[in-house]
Amino acid sequence: MEARRRHSSTFSSFASLLAISISLVIIFQTPFVNAGISDIRATQRELGSYRRLAYKGHFATSFKDVPNEKDIDIIVTYSDASGAIRINRVKMSHLSPSWVLENPTDGNHDLPNGSQIPGGSLPADGRLEENLDRSMHYHQSGEAENIYPQLSPMTPVKLKRRILRQKRRELRATALIQLDKESDINMQAVALEQAKSLEPRVKEKYNIWRKDSTLKLMQDQIIMAKAYANIAKSINESSLYNTLINQCRESRHAIGEANSDAELHPSALNQAQTMGHVLSIAKDRLYDCPTVQRKFRAMVQLAEDTVNSLKKKSTFLIQLAAKVVPKPLHCLPLQLAADYFGQGHHKKEELSNKKLEDPSLYHYAVFSDNVLATSVVVNSTVAHAKEPEKHVFHIVTDKLNVVAMKMWFIVNAPAKATIQVENIDDFKWLNSSYCSVLRQLESARLKEYYFKANHPSSLSAGVDSLKYRNPKYLSMLNHLRFYLPEVYPKLDKILFLDDDIVVQKDLTPLWSIDLQGMVNGAVETCKESFHRFDKYLNFSHPKISENFDKNSCGWAFGMNMFDLKEWRKRNITGIYHYWQDLNEDRTLWKLGSLPPGLLTFYNLTYPLDRSWHVLGLGYDPALNKTQIENAAVVHYNGNYKPWLDLAISKYKSYWSKYVMFDNYYLQLCNFKE
């Protein structure tokens, strides 16, 4: 009861004070207000951000406990960022219940904030705006100072601090602006410096990285002129557009077919200077970095698309050219066949030769339908043989070329060496009931793959398919290598040679190499991750992944020493038939003879020294010259065969030195070195 009486007495005293004069001063210090607050709504936002007034004394109460609270005006003063005093008037009834009164006469500020009564809110915008208008009227007219003479601005110390903070902000803003300006100036300087590279007077800069600086300069000028011409056209600068196009034409004409500065016409430098002046004008009138950037991106994209398209066309045309028989090669077998029958060689009986089945001699197997290529293999081998009379060449060809092949070696028989020419069609045991490849070639599915009318043949499609439609994959000559023991039943060892190789050393030491129980002696072709099994075989197929290591090293056909005794013992031909039958749908590998060879001779191949057989002369122009010259056999595997115009010119001499260009038939068919 005593406390309640004390509370009532204190409250009555406080209410009477309010009735006489209420001067409730709420001083806001706004640390982050724009310096230029000049409108009433800005004042509303500042005032609205401050909701509470702490009351610290012997008691705390809410406004709704104060009698006649709606009649009480609260004068609010605060200073903005510039230090100017702002005054506002609000009704107590408009304050939120979370506001509490602070007893200004009580110095005890350590008590808690007291109770905050829920409910209520800040006044609606309309009422607050009315009070703000009234307070701003007082402030602007000077009446505020007269009505409240006791109010004073911020202390000089605080005001000085605020002014210093404002100055620091201004200094920082000025520094940032200056930094931005310097950055712009630097960017412009760099752009101008780059633009100067279009001028011929600074062409010496190209010498840092390119010898043919004038040629490179003119080529770059053409690119820039095209870019500016397109920009000029887009903004209807027809005169400048025509000038740039004409200068491009003149520059291309001045360059012509030149590949270096030495090949340029003397007038080319004058044209570069003229183009430089035109580009300088275009740069001044059209230069806009984002626009030029977009144009160059478009030009790069167009160039990439063009290059990709040309690559596809080039691949297709190379594949096509590799399969086309040149006219001289087509002429040669025709002339030879005509003379063979014309001279009556078909009536002569072939004499048997015991050397053909003598296992003590050096036997070679060459399966080819190319007369000229086969002659180079024989000529180069015999030329380096120490005992040519001990070398026997077993040549097998098809019925279209067997007569021509016989006629060639009748007329151009190598000294002392023995030559046997056979027709593959004479091997009656080689039929579809025994040979997997022949059986598959007779299947409707493979015929459709090879001969269907709607197979891709355009320049933009079917490039990969064309590769595997190579006629050699259809020829049994390409698969006859897997039947060597059947073809030569009385031989123990035989050296298999492709028709696109050249022999540069005596090969007889190969017969004395111990294959250590292996069947196939070959040079491995893997280098790091290249030419491993996973390049040739489909390791997503369980039959492949379960039986073979994808990192196994590949090897090459072209020069292979086969132990026919071990072959027969291990039934290698049967292994070949097993895998060939499984691949009828071509899911284990694509077509060709190397993939089934890798499977058939897996863990049965003896690696020969690499110097015996160097590959890549038919596709790789970057081979080591020393390795080529020191190799016993060089192999033109790939599309660039040495008898084609596609041949890599620097490798062609290794092959052409064994071609008898003075031969009657070669001259008749217009063969040239």
WONORHU-V400951 format. One record per backbone hydrogen bond with DSSP energy under -0.5 kcal/mol. CO is the residue of the C=O (numbers start at 1). NH is the residue of the N-H. Records with the same first field share a line. If there is no record, write none. Layout:
CO: NH / NH
This chain:
1: 5
2: 6
3: 7
4: 8
5: 9
6: 10
7: 11
8: 12
9: 13
10: 14
11: 15
12: 16
13: 17
14: 18
15: 19
16: 20
17: 21
21: 23
23: 25
24: 26
25: 27
26: 28 / 77
28: 30 / 79
29: 31
34: 37
36: 38
39: 43
40: 44
41: 45
42: 46
43: 47
44: 48
45: 49
47: 50
49: 51
53: 100
54: 56
55: 57
61: 101
62: 65
63: 66
66: 69
68: 71
69: 72
71: 73
72: 92
73: 75
74: 76 / 90
75: 26 / 77
76: 88
77: 28
78: 86
79: 30
80: 83
84: 80
86: 78
88: 76
90: 74
91: 94
92: 95
94: 123
96: 99
97: 117
102: 104
103: 106
105: 107
107: 109
115: 117
119: 97
124: 128
125: 129
126: 130
127: 131
128: 132
129: 133
130: 134
131: 135
132: 136
133: 137
134: 138
135: 139
136: 140
137: 141
138: 142 / 143 / 144
142: 146
143: 147
144: 148
146: 149
148: 151
155: 159
156: 160
157: 161
158: 162
159: 163
160: 164
161: 165
162: 166
163: 167
164: 168
165: 169
166: 170
167: 171
168: 172
169: 173
170: 174
171: 175
172: 176
173: 177
174: 178
175: 179
176: 180
177: 181
178: 182
179: 183
180: 184
181: 185
182: 186
183: 187
184: 188
185: 189
186: 190
187: 191
188: 192
189: 193
190: 194
191: 195
192: 196
193: 197
194: 197
195: 198
196: 199
199: 202
200: 203
202: 205
203: 206
204: 207
205: 208
206: 209 / 210
211: 213
212: 216
213: 217
214: 218
215: 219
216: 220
217: 221
218: 222
219: 223
220: 224
221: 225
222: 226
223: 227
224: 228
225: 229
226: 230
227: 231
228: 232
229: 233
230: 234
231: 235
232: 237
233: 236
236: 238
237: 241
238: 242
239: 243
240: 244
241: 245
242: 246
243: 247
244: 248
245: 249
246: 250
247: 251
248: 252
249: 253
250: 254
251: 255
252: 256
254: 265
255: 258
260: 263
261: 264
265: 268
266: 269
267: 271
268: 272
269: 273
270: 274
271: 275
272: 276
273: 277
274: 278
275: 279
276: 280
277: 281
278: 282
279: 283
280: 284
281: 285
282: 286
283: 287
288: 292
289: 293
290: 294
291: 295
292: 296
293: 297
294: 298
295: 299
296: 300
297: 301
298: 302
299: 303
300: 304
301: 305
302: 306
303: 307
304: 308
305: 309
306: 310
307: 311
308: 312
309: 313
310: 314
311: 315
312: 316
313: 317
314: 318
315: 319
316: 320
317: 321
318: 322
319: 323
320: 323 / 324
324: 326
326: 330
327: 331
328: 332
329: 333
330: 334
331: 335
332: 336
333: 337
334: 338
335: 339
336: 340
337: 341
338: 342
339: 343
340: 345 / 346
341: 344
344: 347
345: 348
353: 356
354: 357
355: 358
357: 359
358: 361
361: 363
362: 392
363: 495
364: 366 / 394
365: 497
366: 368 / 396
369: 371
370: 374
371: 375
372: 376
373: 377
374: 378
375: 379
376: 380
377: 381
378: 382
379: 383
380: 384
381: 384 / 385
382: 385
387: 390
388: 391
390: 362
391: 418
392: 364 / 394
393: 395 / 420
394: 366 / 396
395: 422
396: 368
397: 424
398: 401 / 402
401: 405
402: 406
403: 407
404: 408
405: 409
406: 410
407: 411
408: 412
415: 417
418: 393
420: 395
422: 397 / 424
423: 426
424: 427
426: 428
427: 430
429: 431
431: 434 / 435
434: 436
435: 439
436: 440
437: 441
438: 442
440: 443
443: 447
444: 448
445: 449
446: 450
447: 451
448: 452
452: 455
458: 461
462: 466
463: 467
464: 468
465: 469
466: 469
467: 470
470: 473
471: 474 / 475
475: 478
476: 479 / 480
479: 482
480: 483
481: 484
483: 486 / 487
484: 488
488: 491
492: 564 / 565
494: 496 / 562
495: 365
496: 560
497: 367
498: 501
500: 636
502: 634
507: 510
508: 511
509: 512
510: 513
513: 515
515: 518
519: 563
520: 522 / 606
521: 561
522: 608
523: 556
527: 530
529: 532
530: 527
531: 554
532: 535 / 536
533: 536 / 537
537: 539
538: 541
541: 544 / 545
542: 546
543: 547
544: 547 / 548
548: 550
549: 552
550: 534
552: 533
554: 525 / 526
558: 498
560: 496 / 562
561: 521
562: 494 / 564
563: 567
564: 568
565: 569
566: 570
567: 571 / 572
568: 571
571: 575
572: 576
573: 577
574: 578
575: 579
576: 580
577: 581
578: 582
579: 583
581: 584
583: 586
588: 538
593: 597
594: 598
595: 599
596: 600
597: 601
599: 602
601: 604
604: 519 / 520
605: 607
606: 522
609: 612
610: 613
611: 632
612: 633
613: 615
614: 635
616: 619 / 620
618: 640
619: 621
620: 623
624: 628
625: 629
626: 630
627: 631
628: 631
632: 504 / 505
633: 614
634: 502
635: 617 / 637
637: 618
639: 641
641: 644
644: 647
647: 649
648: 651 / 652
649: 652 / 653
651: 654 / 655
652: 655 / 656
653: 657
655: 658
656: 659
659: 661
660: 663
663: 667
664: 668
665: 669
666: 671
667: 670
